[in-house]
């Protein structure tokens, strides 16, 4: 999706038009195009997401794993 958005941008489409065509937020298109222009293809890869620490205690997690 990100590469397609950048490709459409290079074809001369506006960022708003790209967002409407792909049914995504214009802010996402802005971020992807800006990242590509700044750092190239490597910056379009998915970044790891920082998750919140688990609220479960270790024994609770182990119990859940046993029930799967």
PDB file with SEQRES, HELIX, SHEET and CRYST1 records, atoms N, CA, C and O in Angstrom:
SEQRES   1 A   68  UNK UNK UNK UNK UNK UNK UNK UNK UNK UNK UNK UNK UNK          
SEQRES   2 A   68  UNK UNK UNK UNK UNK UNK UNK UNK UNK UNK UNK UNK UNK          
SEQRES   3 A   68  UNK UNK UNK UNK UNK UNK UNK UNK UNK UNK UNK UNK UNK          
SEQRES   4 A   68  UNK UNK UNK UNK UNK UNK UNK UNK UNK UNK UNK UNK UNK          
SEQRES   5 A   68  UNK UNK UNK UNK UNK UNK UNK UNK UNK UNK UNK UNK UNK          
SEQRES   6 A   68  UNK UNK UNK                                                  
HELIX    1 AA1 UNK A    2  UNK A   10  1                                   9    
HELIX    2 AA2 UNK A   15  UNK A   22  1                                   8    
HELIX    3 AA3 UNK A   26  UNK A   39  1                                  14    
HELIX    4 AA4 UNK A   41  UNK A   44  5                                   4    
HELIX    5 AA5 UNK A   58  UNK A   67  1                                  10    
CRYST1    1.000    1.000    1.000  90.00  90.00  90.00 P 1           1          
ATOM      1  N   UNK A   1       0.836  -1.180   0.000  1.00  0.00           N  
ATOM      2  CA  UNK A   1       0.000   0.000   0.000  1.00  0.00           C  
ATOM      3  C   UNK A   1       0.887   1.252   0.000  1.00  0.00           C  
ATOM      4  O   UNK A   1       0.614   2.220  -0.711  1.00  0.00           O  
ATOM      5  N   UNK A   2       1.938   1.216   0.798  1.00  0.00           N  
ATOM      6  CA  UNK A   2       2.825   2.373   0.895  1.00  0.00           C  
ATOM      7  C   UNK A   2       3.549   2.630  -0.418  1.00  0.00           C  
ATOM      8  O   UNK A   2       3.656   3.769  -0.874  1.00  0.00           O  
ATOM      9  N   UNK A   3       4.040   1.563  -1.010  1.00  0.00           N  
ATOM     10  CA  UNK A   3       4.746   1.702  -2.275  1.00  0.00           C  
ATOM     11  C   UNK A   3       3.800   2.167  -3.384  1.00  0.00           C  
ATOM     12  O   UNK A   3       4.182   2.966  -4.239  1.00  0.00           O  
ATOM     13  N   UNK A   4       2.581   1.667  -3.364  1.00  0.00           N  
ATOM     14  CA  UNK A   4       1.582   2.110  -4.333  1.00  0.00           C  
ATOM     15  C   UNK A   4       1.295   3.595  -4.172  1.00  0.00           C  
ATOM     16  O   UNK A   4       1.186   4.315  -5.164  1.00  0.00           O  
ATOM     17  N   UNK A   5       1.174   4.056  -2.947  1.00  0.00           N  
ATOM     18  CA  UNK A   5       0.925   5.472  -2.688  1.00  0.00           C  
ATOM     19  C   UNK A   5       2.063   6.330  -3.232  1.00  0.00           C  
ATOM     20  O   UNK A   5       1.819   7.365  -3.851  1.00  0.00           O  
ATOM     21  N   UNK A   6       3.301   5.906  -3.005  1.00  0.00           N  
ATOM     22  CA  UNK A   6       4.459   6.656  -3.503  1.00  0.00           C  
ATOM     23  C   UNK A   6       4.474   6.627  -5.028  1.00  0.00           C  
ATOM     24  O   UNK A   6       4.770   7.637  -5.667  1.00  0.00           O  
ATOM     25  N   UNK A   7       4.158   5.480  -5.607  1.00  0.00           N  
ATOM     26  CA  UNK A   7       4.118   5.360  -7.059  1.00  0.00           C  
ATOM     27  C   UNK A   7       3.078   6.300  -7.665  1.00  0.00           C  
ATOM     28  O   UNK A   7       3.345   6.968  -8.664  1.00  0.00           O  
ATOM     29  N   UNK A   8       1.912   6.347  -7.067  1.00  0.00           N  
ATOM     30  CA  UNK A   8       0.860   7.253  -7.546  1.00  0.00           C  
ATOM     31  C   UNK A   8       1.286   8.711  -7.413  1.00  0.00           C  
ATOM     32  O   UNK A   8       0.949   9.542  -8.257  1.00  0.00           O  
ATOM     33  N   UNK A   9       2.023   9.016  -6.356  1.00  0.00           N  
ATOM     34  CA  UNK A   9       2.535  10.368  -6.166  1.00  0.00           C  
ATOM     35  C   UNK A   9       3.476  10.747  -7.310  1.00  0.00           C  
ATOM     36  O   UNK A   9       3.405  11.856  -7.838  1.00  0.00           O  
ATOM     37  N   UNK A  10       4.358   9.818  -7.688  1.00  0.00           N  
ATOM     38  CA  UNK A  10       5.298  10.085  -8.774  1.00  0.00           C  
ATOM     39  C   UNK A  10       4.613  10.150 -10.133  1.00  0.00           C  
ATOM     40  O   UNK A  10       5.160  10.720 -11.078  1.00  0.00           O  
ATOM     41  N   UNK A  11       3.432   9.577 -10.236  1.00  0.00           N  
ATOM     42  CA  UNK A  11       2.662   9.684 -11.476  1.00  0.00           C  
ATOM     43  C   UNK A  11       1.962  11.037 -11.582  1.00  0.00           C  
ATOM     44  O   UNK A  11       1.354  11.341 -12.609  1.00  0.00           O  
ATOM     45  N   UNK A  12       2.043  11.845 -10.537  1.00  0.00           N  
ATOM     46  CA  UNK A  12       1.479  13.178 -10.580  1.00  0.00           C  
ATOM     47  C   UNK A  12       0.176  13.344  -9.822  1.00  0.00           C  
ATOM     48  O   UNK A  12      -0.430  14.415  -9.863  1.00  0.00           O  
ATOM     49  N   UNK A  13      -0.264  12.302  -9.130  1.00  0.00           N  
ATOM     50  CA  UNK A  13      -1.492  12.401  -8.336  1.00  0.00           C  
ATOM     51  C   UNK A  13      -1.242  13.217  -7.073  1.00  0.00           C  
ATOM     52  O   UNK A  13      -0.150  13.188  -6.505  1.00  0.00           O  
ATOM     53  N   UNK A  14      -2.260  13.937  -6.649  1.00  0.00           N  
ATOM     54  CA  UNK A  14      -2.144  14.696  -5.405  1.00  0.00           C  
ATOM     55  C   UNK A  14      -2.243  13.731  -4.220  1.00  0.00           C  
ATOM     56  O   UNK A  14      -2.769  12.624  -4.336  1.00  0.00           O  
ATOM     57  N   UNK A  15      -1.734  14.175  -3.109  1.00  0.00           N  
ATOM     58  CA  UNK A  15      -1.793  13.327  -1.908  1.00  0.00           C  
ATOM     59  C   UNK A  15      -3.234  13.109  -1.469  1.00  0.00           C  
ATOM     60  O   UNK A  15      -3.585  12.032  -0.987  1.00  0.00           O  
ATOM     61  N   UNK A  16      -4.058  14.121  -1.633  1.00  0.00           N  
ATOM     62  CA  UNK A  16      -5.480  13.978  -1.312  1.00  0.00           C  
ATOM     63  C   UNK A  16      -6.142  12.974  -2.251  1.00  0.00           C  
ATOM     64  O   UNK A  16      -6.931  12.135  -1.816  1.00  0.00           O  
ATOM     65  N   UNK A  17      -5.817  13.062  -3.535  1.00  0.00           N  
ATOM     66  CA  UNK A  17      -6.365  12.135  -4.512  1.00  0.00           C  
ATOM     67  C   UNK A  17      -5.938  10.702  -4.253  1.00  0.00           C  
ATOM     68  O   UNK A  17      -6.729   9.772  -4.408  1.00  0.00           O  
ATOM     69  N   UNK A  18      -4.689  10.528  -3.860  1.00  0.00           N  
ATOM     70  CA  UNK A  18      -4.179   9.191  -3.540  1.00  0.00           C  
ATOM     71  C   UNK A  18      -4.930   8.619  -2.343  1.00  0.00           C  
ATOM     72  O   UNK A  18      -5.329   7.455  -2.344  1.00  0.00           O  
ATOM     73  N   UNK A  19      -5.116   9.443  -1.334  1.00  0.00           N  
ATOM     74  CA  UNK A  19      -5.823   8.993  -0.131  1.00  0.00           C  
ATOM     75  C   UNK A  19      -7.244   8.553  -0.469  1.00  0.00           C  
ATOM     76  O   UNK A  19      -7.707   7.521   0.016  1.00  0.00           O  
ATOM     77  N   UNK A  20      -7.929   9.323  -1.291  1.00  0.00           N  
ATOM     78  CA  UNK A  20      -9.296   8.963  -1.672  1.00  0.00           C  
ATOM     79  C   UNK A  20      -9.306   7.688  -2.503  1.00  0.00           C  
ATOM     80  O   UNK A  20     -10.146   6.813  -2.295  1.00  0.00           O  
ATOM     81  N   UNK A  21      -8.379   7.585  -3.437  1.00  0.00           N  
ATOM     82  CA  UNK A  21      -8.324   6.411  -4.315  1.00  0.00           C  
ATOM     83  C   UNK A  21      -8.043   5.131  -3.543  1.00  0.00           C  
ATOM     84  O   UNK A  21      -8.626   4.088  -3.838  1.00  0.00           O  
ATOM     85  N   UNK A  22      -7.154   5.202  -2.556  1.00  0.00           N  
ATOM     86  CA  UNK A  22      -6.781   4.026  -1.777  1.00  0.00           C  
ATOM     87  C   UNK A  22      -7.621   3.849  -0.521  1.00  0.00           C  
ATOM     88  O   UNK A  22      -7.468   2.871   0.211  1.00  0.00           O  
ATOM     89  N   UNK A  23      -8.512   4.809  -0.280  1.00  0.00           N  
ATOM     90  CA  UNK A  23      -9.384   4.765   0.902  1.00  0.00           C  
ATOM     91  C   UNK A  23      -8.582   4.704   2.202  1.00  0.00           C  
ATOM     92  O   UNK A  23      -8.835   3.871   3.073  1.00  0.00           O  
ATOM     93  N   UNK A  24      -7.616   5.601   2.307  1.00  0.00           N  
ATOM     94  CA  UNK A  24      -6.790   5.710   3.512  1.00  0.00           C  
ATOM     95  C   UNK A  24      -6.710   7.182   3.906  1.00  0.00           C  
ATOM     96  O   UNK A  24      -7.107   8.060   3.141  1.00  0.00           O  
ATOM     97  N   UNK A  25      -6.205   7.439   5.081  1.00  0.00           N  
ATOM     98  CA  UNK A  25      -6.092   8.811   5.581  1.00  0.00           C  
ATOM     99  C   UNK A  25      -5.026   9.580   4.804  1.00  0.00           C  
ATOM    100  O   UNK A  25      -3.976   9.036   4.460  1.00  0.00           O  
ATOM    101  N   UNK A  26      -5.311  10.845   4.535  1.00  0.00           N  
ATOM    102  CA  UNK A  26      -4.353  11.695   3.820  1.00  0.00           C  
ATOM    103  C   UNK A  26      -3.065  11.842   4.623  1.00  0.00           C  
ATOM    104  O   UNK A  26      -1.980  11.950   4.051  1.00  0.00           O  
ATOM    105  N   UNK A  27      -3.185  11.845   5.939  1.00  0.00           N  
ATOM    106  CA  UNK A  27      -1.995  11.939   6.793  1.00  0.00           C  
ATOM    107  C   UNK A  27      -1.051  10.770   6.592  1.00  0.00           C  
ATOM    108  O   UNK A  27       0.168  10.933   6.646  1.00  0.00           O  
ATOM    109  N   UNK A  28      -1.612   9.589   6.362  1.00  0.00           N  
ATOM    110  CA  UNK A  28      -0.777   8.417   6.096  1.00  0.00           C  
ATOM    111  C   UNK A  28      -0.017   8.595   4.791  1.00  0.00           C  
ATOM    112  O   UNK A  28       1.178   8.308   4.716  1.00  0.00           O  
ATOM    113  N   UNK A  29      -0.711   9.067   3.770  1.00  0.00           N  
ATOM    114  CA  UNK A  29      -0.053   9.299   2.479  1.00  0.00           C  
ATOM    115  C   UNK A  29       1.051  10.330   2.650  1.00  0.00           C  
ATOM    116  O   UNK A  29       2.156  10.145   2.140  1.00  0.00           O  
ATOM    117  N   UNK A  30       0.765  11.409   3.359  1.00  0.00           N  
ATOM    118  CA  UNK A  30       1.783  12.437   3.602  1.00  0.00           C  
ATOM    119  C   UNK A  30       3.009  11.851   4.278  1.00  0.00           C  
ATOM    120  O   UNK A  30       4.141  12.135   3.886  1.00  0.00           O  
ATOM    121  N   UNK A  31       2.780  11.039   5.288  1.00  0.00           N  
ATOM    122  CA  UNK A  31       3.889  10.450   6.043  1.00  0.00           C  
ATOM    123  C   UNK A  31       4.715   9.512   5.165  1.00  0.00           C  
ATOM    124  O   UNK A  31       5.944   9.546   5.204  1.00  0.00           O  
ATOM    125  N   UNK A  32       4.043   8.676   4.377  1.00  0.00           N  
ATOM    126  CA  UNK A  32       4.751   7.715   3.533  1.00  0.00           C  
ATOM    127  C   UNK A  32       5.556   8.409   2.445  1.00  0.00           C  
ATOM    128  O   UNK A  32       6.710   8.056   2.200  1.00  0.00           O  
ATOM    129  N   UNK A  33       4.953   9.387   1.799  1.00  0.00           N  
ATOM    130  CA  UNK A  33       5.662  10.093   0.730  1.00  0.00           C  
ATOM    131  C   UNK A  33       6.845  10.864   1.312  1.00  0.00           C  
ATOM    132  O   UNK A  33       7.939  10.835   0.748  1.00  0.00           O  
ATOM    133  N   UNK A  34       6.639  11.539   2.415  1.00  0.00           N  
ATOM    134  CA  UNK A  34       7.730  12.284   3.050  1.00  0.00           C  
ATOM    135  C   UNK A  34       8.854  11.358   3.478  1.00  0.00           C  
ATOM    136  O   UNK A  34      10.028  11.677   3.292  1.00  0.00           O  
ATOM    137  N   UNK A  35       8.504  10.216   4.050  1.00  0.00           N  
ATOM    138  CA  UNK A  35       9.518   9.243   4.472  1.00  0.00           C  
ATOM    139  C   UNK A  35      10.306   8.732   3.277  1.00  0.00           C  
ATOM    140  O   UNK A  35      11.528   8.596   3.334  1.00  0.00           O  
ATOM    141  N   UNK A  36       9.594   8.451   2.195  1.00  0.00           N  
ATOM    142  CA  UNK A  36      10.266   7.966   0.995  1.00  0.00           C  
ATOM    143  C   UNK A  36      11.208   9.028   0.434  1.00  0.00           C  
ATOM    144  O   UNK A  36      12.344   8.722   0.072  1.00  0.00           O  
ATOM    145  N   UNK A  37      10.751  10.248   0.363  1.00  0.00           N  
ATOM    146  CA  UNK A  37      11.586  11.322  -0.174  1.00  0.00           C  
ATOM    147  C   UNK A  37      12.818  11.565   0.691  1.00  0.00           C  
ATOM    148  O   UNK A  37      13.878  11.938   0.187  1.00  0.00           O  
ATOM    149  N   UNK A  38      12.669  11.353   1.980  1.00  0.00           N  
ATOM    150  CA  UNK A  38      13.773  11.596   2.914  1.00  0.00           C  
ATOM    151  C   UNK A  38      14.768  10.431   2.940  1.00  0.00           C  
ATOM    152  O   UNK A  38      15.977  10.644   2.853  1.00  0.00           O  
ATOM    153  N   UNK A  39      14.254   9.192   3.060  1.00  0.00           N  
ATOM    154  CA  UNK A  39      15.135   8.046   3.310  1.00  0.00           C  
ATOM    155  C   UNK A  39      15.013   6.910   2.305  1.00  0.00           C  
ATOM    156  O   UNK A  39      15.691   5.895   2.465  1.00  0.00           O  
ATOM    157  N   UNK A  40      14.185   7.033   1.285  1.00  0.00           N  
ATOM    158  CA  UNK A  40      14.076   5.985   0.281  1.00  0.00           C  
ATOM    159  C   UNK A  40      13.188   4.832   0.712  1.00  0.00           C  
ATOM    160  O   UNK A  40      12.399   4.950   1.650  1.00  0.00           O  
ATOM    161  N   UNK A  41      13.331   3.715   0.012  1.00  0.00           N  
ATOM    162  CA  UNK A  41      12.465   2.549   0.224  1.00  0.00           C  
ATOM    163  C   UNK A  41      12.589   1.943   1.618  1.00  0.00           C  
ATOM    164  O   UNK A  41      11.609   1.441   2.168  1.00  0.00           O  
ATOM    165  N   UNK A  42      13.777   1.986   2.184  1.00  0.00           N  
ATOM    166  CA  UNK A  42      13.979   1.353   3.499  1.00  0.00           C  
ATOM    167  C   UNK A  42      13.064   1.929   4.565  1.00  0.00           C  
ATOM    168  O   UNK A  42      12.686   1.229   5.505  1.00  0.00           O  
ATOM    169  N   UNK A  43      12.706   3.189   4.429  1.00  0.00           N  
ATOM    170  CA  UNK A  43      11.874   3.828   5.449  1.00  0.00           C  
ATOM    171  C   UNK A  43      10.396   3.478   5.300  1.00  0.00           C  
ATOM    172  O   UNK A  43       9.588   3.837   6.157  1.00  0.00           O  
ATOM    173  N   UNK A  44      10.031   2.782   4.221  1.00  0.00           N  
ATOM    174  CA  UNK A  44       8.632   2.403   4.031  1.00  0.00           C  
ATOM    175  C   UNK A  44       8.284   1.077   4.703  1.00  0.00           C  
ATOM    176  O   UNK A  44       7.111   0.710   4.770  1.00  0.00           O  
ATOM    177  N   UNK A  45       9.282   0.361   5.199  1.00  0.00           N  
ATOM    178  CA  UNK A  45       9.030  -0.920   5.876  1.00  0.00           C  
ATOM    179  C   UNK A  45       8.245  -0.714   7.153  1.00  0.00           C  
ATOM    180  O   UNK A  45       8.275   0.363   7.750  1.00  0.00           O  
ATOM    181  N   UNK A  46       7.543  -1.754   7.568  1.00  0.00           N  
ATOM    182  CA  UNK A  46       6.817  -1.712   8.837  1.00  0.00           C  
ATOM    183  C   UNK A  46       7.799  -1.585   9.988  1.00  0.00           C  
ATOM    184  O   UNK A  46       8.855  -2.218  10.004  1.00  0.00           O  
ATOM    185  N   UNK A  47       7.436  -0.773  10.925  1.00  0.00           N  
ATOM    186  CA  UNK A  47       8.256  -0.589  12.127  1.00  0.00           C  
ATOM    187  C   UNK A  47       7.654  -1.430  13.251  1.00  0.00           C  
ATOM    188  O   UNK A  47       6.435  -1.587  13.324  1.00  0.00           O  
ATOM    189  N   UNK A  48       8.501  -1.970  14.124  1.00  0.00           N  
ATOM    190  CA  UNK A  48       7.942  -2.709  15.268  1.00  0.00           C  
ATOM    191  C   UNK A  48       7.099  -1.794  16.142  1.00  0.00           C  
ATOM    192  O   UNK A  48       7.443  -0.632  16.360  1.00  0.00           O  
ATOM    193  N   UNK A  49       6.019  -2.317  16.627  1.00  0.00           N  
ATOM    194  CA  UNK A  49       5.111  -1.557  17.479  1.00  0.00           C  
ATOM    195  C   UNK A  49       5.429  -1.846  18.941  1.00  0.00           C  
ATOM    196  O   UNK A  49       5.545  -3.003  19.345  1.00  0.00           O  
ATOM    197  N   UNK A  50       5.567  -0.798  19.718  1.00  0.00           N  
ATOM    198  CA  UNK A  50       5.820  -0.956  21.142  1.00  0.00           C  
ATOM    199  C   UNK A  50       4.495  -1.267  21.830  1.00  0.00           C  
ATOM    200  O   UNK A  50       3.577  -0.447  21.822  1.00  0.00           O  
ATOM    201  N   UNK A  51       4.403  -2.433  22.412  1.00  0.00           N  
ATOM    202  CA  UNK A  51       3.174  -2.838  23.092  1.00  0.00           C  
ATOM    203  C   UNK A  51       3.246  -2.467  24.568  1.00  0.00           C  
ATOM    204  O   UNK A  51       4.326  -2.307  25.138  1.00  0.00           O  
ATOM    205  N   UNK A  52       2.096  -2.338  25.155  1.00  0.00           N  
ATOM    206  CA  UNK A  52       2.031  -2.103  26.594  1.00  0.00           C  
ATOM    207  C   UNK A  52       2.436  -3.377  27.317  1.00  0.00           C  
ATOM    208  O   UNK A  52       2.163  -4.475  26.833  1.00  0.00           O  
ATOM    209  N   UNK A  53       3.080  -3.248  28.463  1.00  0.00           N  
ATOM    210  CA  UNK A  53       3.433  -4.448  29.211  1.00  0.00           C  
ATOM    211  C   UNK A  53       2.172  -5.188  29.664  1.00  0.00           C  
ATOM    212  O   UNK A  53       1.137  -4.576  29.929  1.00  0.00           O  
ATOM    213  N   UNK A  54       2.278  -6.483  29.744  1.00  0.00           N  
ATOM    214  CA  UNK A  54       1.144  -7.307  30.152  1.00  0.00           C  
ATOM    215  C   UNK A  54       0.765  -7.009  31.595  1.00  0.00           C  
ATOM    216  O   UNK A  54       1.627  -6.776  32.442  1.00  0.00           O  
ATOM    217  N   UNK A  55      -0.524  -7.021  31.857  1.00  0.00           N  
ATOM    218  CA  UNK A  55      -0.994  -6.831  33.227  1.00  0.00           C  
ATOM    219  C   UNK A  55      -1.127  -8.165  33.942  1.00  0.00           C  
ATOM    220  O   UNK A  55      -1.379  -8.209  35.146  1.00  0.00           O  
ATOM    221  N   UNK A  56      -0.962  -9.235  33.210  1.00  0.00           N  
ATOM    222  CA  UNK A  56      -1.063 -10.569  33.813  1.00  0.00           C  
ATOM    223  C   UNK A  56       0.245 -10.931  34.502  1.00  0.00           C  
ATOM    224  O   UNK A  56       1.328 -10.548  34.057  1.00  0.00           O  
ATOM    225  N   UNK A  57       0.126 -11.666  35.580  1.00  0.00           N  
ATOM    226  CA  UNK A  57       1.292 -12.186  36.271  1.00  0.00           C  
ATOM    227  C   UNK A  57       1.789 -13.432  35.538  1.00  0.00           C  
ATOM    228  O   UNK A  57       1.035 -14.044  34.782  1.00  0.00           O  
ATOM    229  N   UNK A  58       3.027 -13.805  35.751  1.00  0.00           N  
ATOM    230  CA  UNK A  58       3.617 -14.963  35.068  1.00  0.00           C  
ATOM    231  C   UNK A  58       2.772 -16.229  35.240  1.00  0.00           C  
ATOM    232  O   UNK A  58       2.539 -16.922  34.250  1.00  0.00           O  
ATOM    233  N   UNK A  59       2.300 -16.565  36.448  1.00  0.00           N  
ATOM    234  CA  UNK A  59       1.477 -17.768  36.594  1.00  0.00           C  
ATOM    235  C   UNK A  59       0.174 -17.708  35.781  1.00  0.00           C  
ATOM    236  O   UNK A  59      -0.293 -18.730  35.278  1.00  0.00           O  
ATOM    237  N   UNK A  60      -0.398 -16.527  35.659  1.00  0.00           N  
ATOM    238  CA  UNK A  60      -1.620 -16.380  34.877  1.00  0.00           C  
ATOM    239  C   UNK A  60      -1.349 -16.631  33.386  1.00  0.00           C  
ATOM    240  O   UNK A  60      -2.154 -17.265  32.704  1.00  0.00           O  
ATOM    241  N   UNK A  61      -0.233 -16.138  32.897  1.00  0.00           N  
ATOM    242  CA  UNK A  61       0.136 -16.360  31.500  1.00  0.00           C  
ATOM    243  C   UNK A  61       0.361 -17.847  31.253  1.00  0.00           C  
ATOM    244  O   UNK A  61      -0.083 -18.386  30.240  1.00  0.00           O  
ATOM    245  N   UNK A  62       1.052 -18.509  32.179  1.00  0.00           N  
ATOM    246  CA  UNK A  62       1.317 -19.948  32.037  1.00  0.00           C  
ATOM    247  C   UNK A  62       0.015 -20.718  32.053  1.00  0.00           C  
ATOM    248  O   UNK A  62      -0.135 -21.675  31.293  1.00  0.00           O  
ATOM    249  N   UNK A  63      -0.941 -20.330  32.902  1.00  0.00           N  
ATOM    250  CA  UNK A  63      -2.227 -21.001  32.959  1.00  0.00           C  
ATOM    251  C   UNK A  63      -2.985 -20.854  31.632  1.00  0.00           C  
ATOM    252  O   UNK A  63      -3.600 -21.802  31.144  1.00  0.00           O  
ATOM    253  N   UNK A  64      -2.927 -19.675  31.077  1.00  0.00           N  
ATOM    254  CA  UNK A  64      -3.579 -19.443  29.778  1.00  0.00           C  
ATOM    255  C   UNK A  64      -2.971 -20.312  28.690  1.00  0.00           C  
ATOM    256  O   UNK A  64      -3.685 -20.864  27.853  1.00  0.00           O  
ATOM    257  N   UNK A  65      -1.651 -20.431  28.706  1.00  0.00           N  
ATOM    258  CA  UNK A  65      -0.971 -21.259  27.711  1.00  0.00           C  
ATOM    259  C   UNK A  65      -1.341 -22.722  27.835  1.00  0.00           C  
ATOM    260  O   UNK A  65      -1.428 -23.431  26.832  1.00  0.00           O  
ATOM    261  N   UNK A  66      -1.557 -23.176  29.049  1.00  0.00           N  
ATOM    262  CA  UNK A  66      -1.947 -24.579  29.262  1.00  0.00           C  
ATOM    263  C   UNK A  66      -3.355 -24.839  28.732  1.00  0.00           C  
ATOM    264  O   UNK A  66      -3.648 -25.945  28.278  1.00  0.00           O  
ATOM    265  N   UNK A  67      -4.223 -23.842  28.785  1.00  0.00           N  
ATOM    266  CA  UNK A  67      -5.598 -24.010  28.358  1.00  0.00           C  
ATOM    267  C   UNK A  67      -5.776 -23.910  26.844  1.00  0.00           C  
ATOM    268  O   UNK A  67      -6.857 -24.197  26.329  1.00  0.00           O  
ATOM    269  N   UNK A  68      -4.739 -23.512  26.138  1.00  0.00           N  
ATOM    270  CA  UNK A  68      -4.842 -23.423  24.677  1.00  0.00           C  
ATOM    271  C   UNK A  68      -4.658 -24.760  24.124  1.00  0.00           C  
ATOM    272  O   UNK A  68      -4.703 -24.937  22.906  1.00  0.00           O  
TER     273      UNK A  68                                                      
END                                                                             
